[in-house]
Amino acid sequence: MFGNFTRAQSPKNGNVVPLQPKGMTPPPAAPAAPREPSPEDTAHKQNLELKSRLHDMLLDRMNLAVIDKIQPGELKQEVAALVSEELAKDGPSMSSDAFKKLIDELIDEVLGLGPLEPLLADPTISDILVNGHRDVFVERGGMLEVTSTRFRDEKHLLRIIDKIVSRVGRRIDESNPWVDARLADGSRVNAIIRPCAIDGPSMSIRKFSASPLTMDKLVGHGALSGAAAEFLQAIVAGRMNILISGGTGSGKTTMLNAMSASIGKTERIVTIEDAAELQLQQRHVVRLETKTPTPSGGGAVDQRDLLKNALRMRPDRIIVGEVRGAETFDMLQAMNTGHDGSMTTVHANTARDAIGRVEQMVTMIGIDFPLSAIRSQIASGLNFVVQLNRLADGQRKVMSISEITGLEGDIITMQDIFCFRKNGKTDDGKVLGEFVATGIRPACWDKLIAAGCQLSPESFIHRSN
């Protein structure tokens, strides 16, 4: 180093490179030549352009007002005839299999959700994640993978998003750039567009299976043990108030659906959700859903409004899909005033964190309640916290079933009845562990027995392997 200059050696041949003053940015390198599109890219682009042209043709020539009344076979024949006529003019020649696939994709565009339809029909996929019109990912077995699915352009993706949200009476535009919605089968949809989505529209779809997961199926999948499942069924039948806690995608709503199957057939249930996705099997269910504001900014109905109204509907149980704010206070009030057996979910990493979040959300009503009063309401209103986590290998597990036993001073006391204990990993990264009873018999034992729940004391004996 000499003065304010440095001498550098070329990493390849050791020749001296030109001196550069300290702090001076070297001249920019010549821009790289643009990458030549591969034959696959070119073919894919041509295919998208062909489908776009044919789709526009179908929209012009078909009577969309009566299209829902046409039988699927007849509709397929009509679309095939129109496409054959169009391709005969200047379209490419294609095999019968390629032509059949093209017809199916065009019908999906006209009637369904376009490129998403094959993913929605695949029972192995649990989540569909759209990151702009070029990148679509799916989740299988708890792990993400990229797909070859593409949208033609940003406008095409926006049209699919608008089709989804308009079916449930919601809207998405620059003044309201994100929305929660649902599909006809109950699958949950979240979409966000520009200007909030910098790289273009993004959408996530949490799929729900046509046959809801039962408690027996969850045991079969290893989500919890048989003894833990029997205990959960007992506390639901025994009208305990339950908070289901977990992170995003940990299976909270799935567990809520499975547990709700133990509710008596004669009980009146009122469900409250932002986007209706609960799949309760009972007949006497009233489903309520929030409403977004109108374009003028009025007419919004939130979960707290629905909760207040639900209390006037003579419910035996109230189920809130997820508490996120001030409605938590009203939920606790309902649990403390005769609506035993109510349930809800909350985002939290542990059972203790879930209680802390409930405390924080109660304060959102804007009234300066003493912390001791809030904790007293929680301790008397809630009976159990069921904690779920999604592990590193994608498995969804019940990590603990914790009973709230009361207050000691200003501290809410809890005890674990069952828990999942990790004990290592396999070579391929699968988390190993076992469900164990902690050896503690629940404090509500007498109430459960009085309610007619059949529980064996041996289920709560701790057995270490």
N, C-alpha and C positions, 0 to 999 in steps of 0.2 A: 504494500500500500504506500503510495507516494502522494503526500498532500491531500487534496480532495478528490483524487482519482484512484481507481482500483484497476489492476491488471488481472484479467481472468484468462484461464486456459480453456481452449475448446475441449469439451469432454471427449471428442472423438480422436483428434489427431494432435492435440497439444499445441496447435498454432495459437498465437496471440490474437485475441479478439480486440476490436477497437475499444479505446478507453472511454468510460462513461463517468461523468461527474456524479458525485454522491447525490442521491435524492432525485436524480433526473430519470424520468421514465423512458426506457428504450423505445424506439419507434415501433409502432404496431406491426405485427407480422402480416403478411399478405393474406387476405381472406381465403379460407379453404374453398376449393371448387365445390359447387353444390353436388350433393350425392345423386347419382343417377337412380331413378326409381327402379325397383326390381320388377321382374315380370309379374310376381305375385301382387305387388302394390298396384301395378297398372290394371291387372285383371280385376282386382277388388274394386278399384275406382270405377271401371267400366260397368261392373255388375250393379253398383250402387246407382249410377246414372241411369241404367236401363230400368231398374225398379222404380226410380223416381218418375221417369217418363210414363211408365205403364200405370203407376199409381194415380198420377194426374189424369190420365186417360180414363181410368175407371171412375174417378170422382165425377168427371164430366158426363159420362155416358150411362151411369147407373142411377136408379132412383133410390137415394139413400133414405128417403122417408119411410119406405116399406121394406128396407133390406133386412130388418130384424124379423120380419114375418116369413121370410123365405127359408125353406128347409136347407140344412147345410149341404146336402148332396146336390140340390138344384142350384144353389148359389155357386158351388164349385164348378159345375158344368157351365154356367153362364160366364163366370170369370175366365175359365179356360177358353171358351169360344171367342170372347173379346180379345184376349191376349194373343191367341193364335192368329186372329185377323190382323192385329197390329204388327206382330212379328213377321207376317208374310210380306208386309210392305218393305221394311228396311231393317228388320231385326236380325240378330245372329241366329244361326242354326244351333240347336242344342239337342242333347239326348233326351229320351223320355224321362229318365230319373231327374235330370236337371230341370226339365220343364215342370215336372210335378213339384219339385222343391220350390221353384219360382212361384207357382200358383199358391202353394201353402203360405209363402212369405207375403204375397200380395193380399191374401185374405186376412192374415194377421195385421197388415197395415190398415185395411179398411175397417175391420171389426174389432181388432184387439190393440195391443200395445207394440206392434211392429217387432223390432229385433229382440224385444224382451220376452216375447211369448214362449220361445223354446226354453229359456231359462226358468220362467215361471212354471212350466210344465215338468221340469226336472225335479223329482222328489229328493234327490241327494243334495240339492242346493238349499241352504238356509238363509243366505243373505245375498242380495244383488247390489253392487256398489258401482255407480256410474260417475266417473270423474271426467266430465266433458264428453263430447260426442265421439272421441277416438278411443277412450280407455274404459273398459267394463271389467270389473273384477267380481268374483263370486266366492262365497265361503262354503267349503265342504268339510265336514268333520271337524269344524272349528278352525280350519286353516284357510288362508286366502290364496287364490290362484287367479291368474289373468286369463281372459277368454279372447276369442277371435271376434266377438260381437262388436259391431260398430254402428254408429248412426251416420246418416248421409252427411249431415252438417249440423251446426248449432240450431238452426231453424227447425230441423227435423226433431231433435231432442226436445226443444221447447214445445213443439206440437204434441208430443207424447205426454209431457208433464202436464200440459193444459188439459189434455183429455182425461187424465187421472183425477186432477183436482176438481174439475168442473162436474164430474159425476157425483161428487159428494157435496156440491153446493159451496165450494171454496174457490178462491181466486189467488193468482200469483202474477205480480207485475212489478214494475220498478218502484211503486210506492209501497208494495207489500211483497218483498223479494224472497220470502221463505214461507213454507206452509207445511203443516202436518196433515196427512190425508190417509186414506185406506183404499184397498182394492175390494172388489166384491166378495172375495173369500176371507176378508178380515186381515190380510197382510198389511203391515204398517208401512207408510211411505213418508219420507221427508225429502223435500226438494228446496233448493236455494239457487237463485239466478243472479245475473249481474244487476246492480253494481256490487253486491256483497260477495258474489262468487267471482273472483278476479279472473280465473282461467276459463270461465264459461259455466253453464248450468251443471249442477251436481245433484245427484239423487241417490238415496239409499232405500232399499226395500227389504224389510224384515218379513220373510215369508212365514206363513202359518200352514201347517199340513192340513189336508182335508180331514184326516182323522186325528183329533187332539190327542196329545200324549197323556196317558193315564198314569196313576201312581205306580201301577205294576210295570208299565213300560219304562218309567224312570228308574225303577229298581233294576230292571233288566239291562238298561244302558249303563248302570254303575253310578248313577247320580247320587244315590243314597242306599242305605241298607234296608232290608225288609223290616227290621224292628223299628228303625227311624220312620219308615213310611207308615207303619201301623200307628205310631204315636202321633204323627201329623194328622192322620185321618181321625184319630180320637179327639184331638184338641179342636178340630173343626166341628165335629159332631157335638162336642161338649160346649160349644158356643164360647170359645176363648177368642179374644181379640188378638189379631196376628199382624205383625209387620214383616213383610218380606223384603230383605235388603240385598243389594248386590251391585256390581258394576255394570256398565253397558254390555249387553249381549251375554249376560251371565245366566239368563233363563228365568228371570223373575216372573214375567207374565205367564210363561209355560207352567211354572210351579203353581202360580195362583189359579190357573185353569184346572190343574190336576187336583189341587186341594179342594176347590169348590165343589167337586163331585160328591163330597161327603156331606154337603148341606142337605137337609131334609127336603123332600119333594113338596111338602105342604107349606114351606116358608116363602114369604114374599121377599124377593131380592131386588134391590135397586142398584144398578151399576152406573158409575160416573167416570167418563174418560174424555181426554182431549180428542183422540181418534179411536173410535170403537174398534177394539180388537179382542176383547174377552170372548171366550166361547163356552159359556155356561150351558150345562146340559139340562137344567131344570126348566119346567114349563112356565112357572110363575116368576118371570124376570122382566123388569122394566129397564130398558137401556137408555141412558141419557148421554148426550154428547155436547161438548162446548161449541160455541158459534163464534166465528171471527167477525170483526167489524165490517160494516158495509162500506162501499167506496167513500161515503160521506163521513166515515169515522164513527158512526153510532151503531147500536144494535148488537154489540158484543155481549156474549154470555160466557162467563168463565166457570171454573170448577166450584168456586165458592158460592156462586149464585145457584148452581145446580144442587149443591149440598144443602143449602138452606131450603130449597124447594122440596128436596127428597124427604126431609124430616116431616113434611106435611102429607106425605104419600103413604103413610102407614107401613113403612118397611119393617120387616123382621131383621134384615141385615142390610148393611150398606157396604158396597165394594167400590173403592176408588182405584182406578187403574194405576195411578202414581200421584203421590203428593209432591208438589214442587214449591208451594208458597203458602200464602195466608190461609188457604183452605185446610191446612193441617190443624189449625185451631178448631175449626168446625168439626173436623173428623174426630178429634179427641173429645169434643163436647158430646157428639153422638155416641161414642163408645162409653162415656160416663153417664149417659142418661137413658139407658134401657135398650140400646141397640147392640146387645152382646152378640159376639160372633162375627163382627165386621172385620174386614181385611183391607189392606192397601200395600203398596210397594214404595220403596224409596231407593235412591242411589246412594250407596255408601260401601266402603271397603271392608268394614268389620261391623259386628253387632253393636259394639260400643260406639263406633262412629255414627251408626244409624240413629241412636238415641240423641247424640249431639246435634245431628242435622235436624231432627224433629224439633229440638229446643230452638234452634236458630230460625226455623221456618215459622214457628208460632209467633216470634217477635216481629214478623213481617206485617202483621195486622196493624202495626203502628201504635199500639197501646203499651204503655210502660208497665208490663206485668213484672212482679218480683220473680227472680229466677226460681226461688223455692216454690212459688205457686205453680209455675210451669212444670217443674219436675214432679210435683205432687199430682198434677193432672196426667202426666205421662205414666207415672208409676201405678195409678189407679185405673187408667184407661187401657193400657196395653198389657197383655199377658205374656206374649212370646215374640221373639225376633228370630226369623229363619234367615240365615246368611248363606248366600250363594256366591261362588266365584267361578270365573273361567280361567282354568290353569294354563300354563305356558304351552302345553301340547294341544290345547283346544278343548279339552274335556271340561264339561260343566258339572260342578259338584256342589252338594250341600255341605258347607264347611262347618256349620254349627246350628244347633237348635237350642236357643237360650231362653230361659224363663226369667221374667222380671218379677222379683220377689218383694219389692217395696223400697222404702227409703231408710237410709242410715244417715241422719243429719241432713245434708243437702245432696247426698250422693245416691243415685239410683242403683240399687243392688241387682245383680244378675247372676245366674248360675247356668252353666252348660249342662244340658241333659244328654245330648249326643254331639259328637264332633268327628271330623275327618282329620286323621293324622298322617302327614306325609312321611315316607321312610325311604326316599331315594328316587332314582330314575333308571330306566332301562337304557341300553346303548343307543336306541333310536330316539331317545328324548321323552319317552312316555313317563308321566309322573306316577309313582307307585305310592300306595297308602292304604289305610283301612278305616272303616267306620267303627267307632267304638262307643259304647255307653260309658259315661263318666263315673257311674256308680251312685249317682244322686237321684233319688226318687223325687219327682216334681212336687212342689208345694201344693199344686192344685189337684193332687191325686184323689182326694175325697170328693171333690166336685165332679171329676170325670167319672168316678164310679157311680155317684148319685145320678148322673145324667145317662147311665146305662151303657157306658163305654166299657168294652171288654179288654182289659189290659192285664198282662201277666207281670208280676213283680220281677220275674227273672229277666225280663227285657232290659232292665236298668242295671243289671249286675255288670260290673267292669270285668272284662276278660282280656288280659294281655297275652299276645302270642309270644 
